[in-house]
Amino acid sequence: MIKITKEEVRKVAHLARLELNEDEINSHAKQLEKILEYVKQLEKIDTKDVSCTTRAIEVTNVFRKDEN
């Protein structure tokens, strides 16, 4: 498991202008570890034959003819 230190959480909180107490720092460190572990799992998925997308649902513009 990827280890997130309290110092790393404090640094990110400082950059985000967040004031966190010790309990929140510990909680966020654990949550960030879980998120990074999930990302690590996703990196194992073979996506070489999957085309890139920008959104889950295809969006198309519908144009109409200009009329006076």
BALO-858338 format. One record per residue: residue in one letter; z, x negated, y negated of N, C-alpha, C, O, CB in turn; residue number from 1. Coordinates in pm, whole numbers. Atoms other than C-alpha are relative to their C-alpha. Last residue first. Glycine has a CB too. Example, Ala and Ser with C-alpha at 12.3 -4.5 7.8 and 13.67 -1.06 7.14 Angstrom:
# BALO-858338
code	n.Z	n.X	n.Y	ca.Z	ca.X	ca.Y	c.Z	c.X	c.Y	o.Z	o.X	o.Y	cb.Z	cb.X	cb.Y	pos
S	-6	82	119	714	-1367	106	73	77	-109	90	26	-220	-142	-41	-46	2 $
A	0	-89	119	780	-1230	450	0	-90	-120	66	-194	-118	125	99	-3	1 $
END
This chain:
# BALO-858338
code	n.Z	n.X	n.Y	ca.Z	ca.X	ca.Y	c.Z	c.X	c.Y	o.Z	o.X	o.Y	cb.Z	cb.X	cb.Y	pos
N	-34	-38	139	-4118	3540	-3616	15	147	-14	43	197	-123	-106	-47	-97	68 $
E	74	-114	53	-4107	3430	-3251	47	28	-141	165	11	-172	16	124	89	67 $
D	-40	-39	134	-4007	3102	-3094	-89	113	-49	-211	107	-36	-6	-120	-97	66 $
K	103	25	99	-4080	3101	-2721	52	46	-137	109	155	-150	-134	72	37	65 $
R	84	-116	24	-3774	3089	-2505	-98	-36	-109	-77	-131	-185	85	125	-40	64 $
F	62	-9	132	-3605	2790	-2351	-80	128	-10	-135	177	89	-89	-123	-26	63 $
V	100	-106	-6	-3361	2800	-2062	-54	15	-142	17	55	-234	60	136	55	62 $
N	18	-77	124	-3175	2474	-2032	-108	103	20	-210	78	84	-35	-94	-119	61 $
T	133	9	60	-3082	2363	-1684	-3	84	-125	57	191	-132	-111	46	100	60 $
V	13	-77	122	-2740	2283	-1541	-141	-20	-54	-186	-134	-69	108	-41	-106	59 $
E	118	35	80	-2694	2169	-1183	-11	93	-120	0	215	-106	-128	6	87	58 $
I	94	-111	2	-2339	2225	-1063	-117	-39	-90	-97	-83	-203	68	133	-49	57 $
A	0	-64	-132	-2118	1933	-958	-102	112	9	-158	137	116	139	55	31	56 $
R	-86	-119	-8	-2202	1724	-1260	-15	67	136	-114	48	207	-34	100	-114	55 $
T	-87	1	117	-2346	1382	-1341	92	120	-4	193	120	-75	-84	-5	-127	54 $
T	-2	-125	75	-2502	1315	-1005	92	-16	-120	180	-101	-122	46	118	90	53 $
C	-98	-8	109	-2606	1003	-818	-11	135	-70	-120	190	-85	-22	-115	-101	52 $
S	53	23	134	-2797	1045	-494	109	20	-106	203	97	-87	-120	94	-27	51 $
V	-35	-113	84	-2617	1005	-163	-49	-29	-142	-17	-132	-200	155	27	1	50 $
D	110	-98	-6	-2782	772	88	28	125	-84	-43	224	-72	-25	41	144	49 $
K	128	64	35	-2560	471	0	-118	97	2	-215	76	-71	-29	-114	96	48 $
T	73	-88	91	-2244	683	-9	-139	-55	-34	-200	-11	-132	79	20	-127	47 $
D	136	49	17	-2054	538	287	-79	99	-85	-105	211	-42	-69	-21	138	46 $
I	104	-97	-34	-1690	633	237	-138	-58	-30	-162	-112	-138	22	132	-79	45 $
K	47	24	-137	-1449	338	241	-115	93	40	-182	69	140	115	16	98	44 $
E	92	113	1	-1408	346	-138	-58	-30	137	-162	-95	147	71	-124	-53	43 $
L	132	-47	42	-1256	693	-107	-103	-112	0	-221	-88	27	9	62	-139	42 $
Q	58	-75	-111	-964	554	94	-142	46	-34	-232	39	49	87	122	34	41 $
K	33	99	-103	-891	292	-175	-64	68	122	-156	14	182	127	-77	43	40 $
V	126	61	44	-907	569	-436	-46	-103	103	-165	-115	131	17	-67	-139	39 $
Y	105	-99	-24	-637	754	-239	-137	-55	-40	-235	-36	32	30	130	-79	38 $
E	19	-2	-145	-420	441	-231	-109	100	37	-190	74	127	133	37	73	37 $
L	79	118	-35	-470	403	-605	-26	-8	150	-132	-55	193	70	-126	-47	36 $
I	136	-19	52	-352	760	-662	-88	-117	39	-201	-97	86	3	16	-153	35 $
K	66	-99	-85	-50	714	-435	-144	22	-44	-234	35	39	77	134	-2	34 $
E	24	63	-130	51	393	-614	-75	95	93	-167	54	164	133	-43	65	33 $
L	116	88	17	8	568	-949	-34	-73	129	-152	-92	160	26	-102	-111	32 $
Q	119	-84	9	244	844	-836	-127	-84	-14	-228	-55	49	12	96	-119	31 $
K	28	-55	-133	508	595	-721	-128	83	0	-209	75	92	118	84	49	30 $
A	41	113	-83	492	404	-1051	-38	49	139	-140	8	194	113	-107	8	29 $
H	141	30	30	499	731	-1243	-50	-117	83	-167	-119	123	-17	-31	-149	28 $
S	83	-109	-49	822	837	-1072	-148	-29	-22	-230	-10	68	38	132	-69	27 $
N	1	7	-147	992	502	-1127	-93	105	60	-169	76	152	142	18	55	26 $
I	72	123	-35	894	500	-1495	-11	-13	151	-119	-43	203	71	-123	-60	25 $
E	142	-27	17	1003	862	-1532	-84	-121	36	-191	-107	95	-28	43	-143	24 $
D	41	-92	-107	1345	785	-1385	-149	30	-8	-217	35	94	79	131	-7	23 $
E	9	72	-128	1381	480	-1610	-46	89	115	-126	47	198	135	-61	36	22 $
N	-130	51	-45	1304	674	-1930	-18	-64	139	-127	-59	195	106	115	4	21 $
L	-42	-41	-134	952	698	-2068	138	-56	30	168	-171	-3	-101	-46	106	20 $
E	-137	47	-22	840	693	-2431	46	55	135	60	176	153	96	46	-118	19 $
L	-90	-90	-71	464	722	-2447	138	-63	11	151	-183	36	-55	35	139	18 $
R	-102	-47	96	243	550	-2705	91	107	62	123	208	-1	-68	57	-126	17 $
A	26	-143	19	-46	522	-2458	98	64	-97	93	184	-122	6	73	134	16 $
L	136	-12	52	-39	141	-2487	-37	146	-30	-114	173	-122	-99	-59	99	15 $
H	-1	54	136	341	148	-2446	-139	15	-64	-151	58	-179	43	-149	0	14 $
A	-70	-98	84	316	375	-2143	0	-46	-145	-22	34	-236	144	22	50	13 $
V	93	-112	17	56	142	-1989	63	107	-90	-5	163	-175	-39	60	137	12 $
K	111	46	83	284	-157	-2048	-98	113	-28	-140	133	-142	-72	-118	68	11 $
R	-48	12	139	592	24	-1916	-113	-41	-94	-124	11	-205	116	-103	-9	10 $
V	-14	-137	50	403	127	-1602	48	-5	-145	-1	71	-229	100	82	87	9 $
E	135	-52	20	293	-233	-1546	4	142	-57	-74	177	-145	-78	-2	132	8 $
E	52	65	120	650	-356	-1600	-142	50	-31	-177	68	-147	1	-152	17	7 $
K	-55	-71	115	780	-103	-1349	-55	-57	-130	-77	16	-226	153	-6	1	6 $
T	-132	41	49	552	-259	-1091	44	85	-118	-38	149	-185	0	-147	-40	5 $
I	1	-8	146	269	-88	-908	141	-32	-48	238	32	-6	-48	143	-50	4 $
K	-129	-7	68	240	-197	-543	-21	-1	-152	-81	-93	-206	91	-117	44	3 $
I	6	72	127	-79	-117	-353	132	20	-74	180	133	-87	-121	48	-87	2 $
M	0	-84	118	0	0	0	0	-89	-125	65	-193	-129	122	96	0	1 $
END
